[in-house]
């Protein structure tokens, strides 16, 4: 409700064109921020994939090392 009152106040104070320009500027800022968000989300997804890959690689190496240790220790 406050936003609506603020918009009506802007409309009365500065006229319809200034209000439209302000809304256009807000829309452009919103689009820019959405692009930034998508970019950041892509970077986060890529980082998480790399981390998961490293964790899986480490697990494989650990299991192999454990297997060889047990195999040679108990044979």
CORFENDA-V712875 format. One record per residue. N is the residue number from 1. NEAR is the number of other ideal C-beta (glycine too) atoms within 8 Angstrom. D_LAST is the distance of its C-alpha to the last C-alpha in whole Angstrom. Layout:
BEGIN
n = {N;N}
near = {NEAR;NEAR}
d_last = {D_LAST;D_LAST}
END
This chain:
BEGIN
n = {1;2;3;4;5;6;7;8;9;10;11;12;13;14;15;16;17;18;19;20;21;22;23;24;25;26;27;28;29;30;31;32;33;34;35;36;37;38;39;40;41;42;43;44;45;46;47;48;49;50;51;52;53;54;55;56;57;58;59;60;61;62;63;64;65;66;67;68;69;70;71;72;73;74;75}
near = {4;5;6;7;8;8;9;8;8;11;10;5;5;6;6;6;6;9;12;8;8;9;8;8;8;8;8;8;8;8;8;8;8;8;8;8;8;8;8;8;8;8;8;8;8;8;8;8;8;8;8;8;8;8;8;8;8;8;8;8;8;8;8;8;8;8;8;8;8;8;8;7;6;5;4}
d_last = {78;78;77;80;82;81;81;85;86;85;87;90;90;89;90;88;87;85;83;82;81;79;77;76;75;73;71;71;69;67;66;65;63;61;60;58;57;55;54;52;51;49;48;46;45;43;42;40;39;37;36;34;33;31;30;28;27;25;24;22;21;20;18;16;15;14;12;10;10;8;6;5;6;4;0}
END
